[in-house]
Amino acid sequence: MTNKLVQKHLFRGTHEYEIDGEQLNVRVKTRFKEEKLSIMLTVLNPEPVIDKSSLAFVSRVNGEPLVSLMLAKPDPKRFNAFVSELKQRALAEYNAFSGLLPTSLPEGMAANSYDEPPEFDDDGDVAIAPGRTVRVDEVETAIRMLQTHLDPDQTSQLVAALEALREAPDDHGRLTRVAQVFSEMGGNQGAVLTYAPYLAILMSDDPFNRV
């Protein structure tokens, strides 16, 4: 089990990635500054997107990259071990939040991480399958936690969308609006999911519809 990976680049500095419980901690150190970021594992799609020189884990909600790794650095063995662990932990954390039973990774996902790049869509639109069951009590909890712990300037639109959904939980348009607002929050998504993890379940592609 490999929970930590350190990658060094001449111009981009040192990137440290560490799986810590329910989140992935990222620390970037350059000559002039240091940045830290924490990403909830529940929001990561466990199947990464690969291009010629990097591997990215994207958001379950909008498909945008949340963390990007340089391929095969510092060496293929350590790189593949870390990526494999991150895939499994992301899947396990999502299943734990959604109430699904533990499952194995889809066939092929546990192999070398950059053998064959997966196919993926370039469409950035947010799409929520109709017929999704919305738990009003969980929506109320999400609203309360966001209002209590986060800056209203950052979450006001999301809270408003959640309040509208709470009043009409069967309205697919209001659910889609929540997903759209969340997808526009960029780097603030991690903070939102820290206090309102139900959103990751509500907006993710759950074939069992157990929200």
N, C-alpha and C positions, 0 to 999 in steps of 0.2 A: 504494500500500500504506500503510495507516494502522495502526500498532502501538500507538498511545497515544490515550486519550480522557480528558478532564478535564471533570467535571460539577460545577457549584456549585449549592447549595441554601441558602436563607436559614436554615433550621433544622437541616438534616442535615449541613451543612458541605460540604467539598470532597472529592469522590471521584475518585481517579485510577486508571485501569486501563491496564496496559501488558502487551502480549504479549512475553514474553522467552523465546525458545527453546521449551522443552517446557512452559512454565507461564504462567499469567496472574497477574501481581502486582497486588494491590489495596491501595491506601492511602487511608484515611479520616482526614481532619483536621477536627476541630471546635475550638471555642474552648478546650476544656479537656483534650483528649487527642488522641493520634494512634494509629491501629491499622494494622497491616500483615498481609496474608494472601497466601499463594501457593496457587494451585489448579492441579493438573496438568491439562493440556488433554485427556489421554486419558479423564478421567472425565466431561467435559462432553458432553452430548447436543448435536450441532450444530444441531438444530432448536429454537429458543427458544420459550418460552411467553409470550404477550402478553396484557396486560389493558389497561384504559383509560389508564393513565399510566406503565406500566413494561414492560420486556422482561426476562425472566429466562432464563438458561441453567441447566438442571437437571441433576441427576446421572443418568448412564446406569443406575445401579444401582437407585435407589429413587424417582426422579422428583422429588426435593426440590430447591428452588432453591438454587444455590450462588453465583450472582452475579446481581444485579439492576441494570438500567440505567434511568434516566429516559428516556422516549421523546423522541427528536428533540432532545436536548440535547448540546452547546451550540447546534447547528443541525442540520437534517436531513441535509445533505450529509456532514458529518464523522461524525455518528452512524451513518448507513448504511454508510459506508466502513469504520468500525471493526467494526461488527457483521458485515459480510460477510467481512472478514479473519479475525475470530475463528471464524466458522463453518467456513471453509475450513481453518484451522490445527487446529481441534479434530478435524475429520474426518481430516485427513492424519496427525496424531499417533496417533490410534487405529488407523488402517490400518497405520502403521509398526510399532506394538507387536504387532498381531495377525497381521502377515505378509501382509495383503491388498495387492493392487496399488493404486496411487493411483487415485482416482476423483473425479468431479465431484460437486458437491452435487446432491441431488434437484431435479427441475424445480420452479422457483418459489422455491427457497430463496435464490437470489442476487438476487432482486428487492428492492424497498424493504422494509425490515425490519418495518414495522408496517402494511402495506396490509390484509392479511387474517389475523387471528389463527388459528393452527392449532387443530384439535380435540385434546383430550387427556383422559385418564382421571383421575378424582379418587381412584382406588383406590390407597392407599399400600402395599398388600401387596407383598412381594417374591416374584417368580415367576421361576423358572429353568426353561427348557425341558428336558424329559427327553432323554436320549441324548447329553448334552454330554460330550466327551472331556476328561478331566483329566490333565494332565501332572504326574506325581509329582515329577519333578526340579524343575519350576518351583515347585511347592508347597513343597518342601524349601528352595529358595532364598528364597522369601518368608518362611518361618518364621525362617530364620537371620538375614535382614536385619532383620526386626522385632525379634527378640530382641537384636540387636547395637546398633541405633541408636535405638530408641524406648523410652519409659518403660513398664515391665511393667504398671504400674497401668492404663494406657490400652489396652494391647493383649493382656492375658492371656486374655480371653475369645475374641478372634479367633484368637490362636495356638492355643488349645485346640481350637477348631473346625477349624482347618487341620490340626492333628495328627491329629484324628479322620478327616478327609477323606483324608489321606495313607495311612492304614491301610486305607481302603476307598474308593478313588477312583471306583468304579462306583456307590456308594450315593448316590442322588439326594437323599435326606433330609439327608445330611451336607453336600452341596453347598449345599442350600437354607439350612441352618443357618449356613454361612459368610456367605452373602448377607444373612441376617437380622442377624447380629452386626455386619457392616460397615455396614449401613444405619442402625444405631442409634448410630454413632460421630459423626454430625454433622460438626462442623468439623474433627475429627481425620482425616477421610477423606483430605484432601489430603496430610497427612504420611505416612499409611500408603501411599498410592500412589506417593509419592516413592521409597520404598525397596522397595515390592512392587508394581510396575506390572502384574504378571501378573494381579492380582486384577481390574483393570478389564476385561481381556480375558475372564477366566473367568466373570464375572458379567454381561457385557453381552449385548445381543441381537445375536448374530453369525449371520446366515443361512447362512454358509459353514461354521460350526462348526469354525473353524481355531484351536483353542486349544492 
